[in-house]
Amino acid sequence: MTVTVGDERVLITVADEGPGFPEDERQVLANGKKEALVHGQGVGLYLAYWVVRSLDSEIEVSESQPGTTITVRLPAASSSPREQ
């Protein structure tokens, strides 16, 4: 895990060397919707999506060789949140 602090954003990056990230799980993070007929690894990703979004932040999944990298972009403490 790495943490990078900038003037406006804090980036938290977690990478692993596992088998990769399934497409249905990736869609949960892309749009925040969990389909009733698609059963993933639990509610953890769904919860992560909503927590990150409620903090005016972003979460992104990218493939790495091998494995997966997840990056969370949070507003820095000195920056003001966007108008909702």
C-alpha positions as CSV (number, residue, x, y, z in Angstrom):
1,M,0.0,0.0,0.0
2,T,1.2,3.5,-0.8
3,V,-0.2,6.9,0.2
4,T,0.5,10.0,-1.7
5,V,-0.5,13.4,-0.3
6,G,-1.0,16.3,-2.7
7,D,-2.4,19.8,-2.3
8,E,-5.9,18.7,-3.3
9,R,-6.0,14.9,-3.2
10,V,-4.8,12.0,-1.2
11,L,-4.2,8.8,-3.2
12,I,-4.3,5.5,-1.5
13,T,-3.1,2.6,-3.7
14,V,-3.3,-1.0,-2.9
15,A,-1.8,-3.6,-5.2
16,D,-1.7,-7.4,-5.1
17,E,-0.4,-10.3,-7.2
18,G,-3.6,-12.3,-7.1
19,P,-5.7,-13.7,-10.0
20,G,-7.2,-10.4,-11.0
21,F,-10.5,-8.6,-10.4
22,P,-13.7,-10.2,-11.9
23,E,-15.6,-8.0,-14.3
24,D,-18.9,-8.2,-12.3
25,E,-17.0,-6.9,-9.2
26,R,-15.5,-4.1,-11.3
27,Q,-19.0,-3.0,-12.3
28,V,-20.0,-2.6,-8.7
29,L,-17.2,-0.1,-8.3
30,A,-17.9,1.6,-11.6
31,N,-21.6,2.3,-11.0
32,G,-22.5,1.3,-7.4
33,K,-25.0,-1.3,-8.4
34,K,-25.0,-4.9,-7.3
35,E,-27.2,-7.1,-9.4
36,A,-29.4,-9.6,-7.5
37,L,-28.4,-12.4,-9.8
38,V,-24.7,-11.7,-9.6
39,H,-23.2,-12.9,-6.3
40,G,-19.7,-11.6,-5.7
41,Q,-17.4,-11.8,-2.7
42,G,-19.9,-10.1,-0.4
43,V,-21.0,-6.5,0.3
44,G,-17.5,-5.2,0.9
45,L,-17.0,-3.7,-2.5
46,Y,-20.5,-2.2,-2.5
47,L,-19.9,-0.7,0.9
48,A,-16.5,0.6,-0.2
49,Y,-18.1,2.3,-3.2
50,W,-20.7,4.1,-1.2
51,V,-18.3,5.2,1.6
52,V,-15.8,6.6,-1.0
53,R,-18.6,8.3,-2.9
54,S,-20.0,9.9,0.3
55,L,-16.6,11.4,0.9
56,D,-16.6,13.2,-2.4
57,S,-14.0,10.7,-3.6
58,E,-13.3,8.2,-6.4
59,I,-12.3,4.5,-6.4
60,E,-10.6,2.9,-9.5
61,V,-9.6,-0.6,-10.3
62,S,-6.9,-1.4,-12.8
63,E,-5.2,-4.6,-13.9
64,S,-1.5,-5.0,-13.1
65,Q,0.7,-8.0,-14.2
66,P,0.0,-10.1,-12.2
67,G,-2.9,-9.0,-10.0
68,T,-5.0,-5.9,-9.4
69,T,-4.4,-2.3,-8.3
70,I,-7.1,-0.3,-6.5
71,T,-6.7,3.4,-6.1
72,V,-8.8,5.6,-3.8
73,R,-8.7,9.4,-4.4
74,L,-9.8,11.4,-1.4
75,P,-10.0,15.2,-0.9
76,A,-7.0,16.5,1.1
77,A,-8.0,18.0,4.4
78,S,-7.1,21.5,3.1
79,S,-9.4,21.3,0.1
80,S,-13.1,22.1,0.2
81,P,-15.6,19.5,-1.0
82,R,-17.5,20.0,-4.2
83,E,-21.0,21.5,-4.1
84,Q,-23.6,18.7,-4.2
